């Protein structure tokens, strides 16, 4: 069974996104509430449907739920843009896309604090989800709205979907 590497190094940032230190994944997700940057990419097709990934059951956070197409941590020493392109390539096999920044906000749960850099793109090419994901598919706007608040999606996605489906 796969699991996340708890010793992976993440940057610790201030509210403006400036790097002020570093910590391991385990520290960042273990309740220390160290603010660390993540990237999200919402992938729409030209019909306006939104691609969601299905989180595998082995994930340490929100196993088995549907989530943003691409979500990943910025590695220590990497820029937000570099992390975005790496994660999109790793998770969906997409290299040619034009990201448009939507918002940057702080997400907080009982276990962690993330500075979330949200992007969107329109993409009609082939999507090849990685082995790290339990697949994914495009959802219509109506289908997403119908399933909100039912435990189908991650809280992170539910908190963000209103900013995306404008």
Secondary structure, DSSP 8 states (H G I E B T S, - for coil): -----TT-EEEEE-TT--EEEEEEHHHHHTT---EEEEEEEEEE-TTS-EEEEE--TT-SSSTT-EEESEEEE-BTT--HHHHHHHHHHHHH---S---EEEEEEEEE-SS-EEEEEEEEEE--S-----TTS--EEEE-HHHHHHHTTTTSB-HHHHHHHHHH--
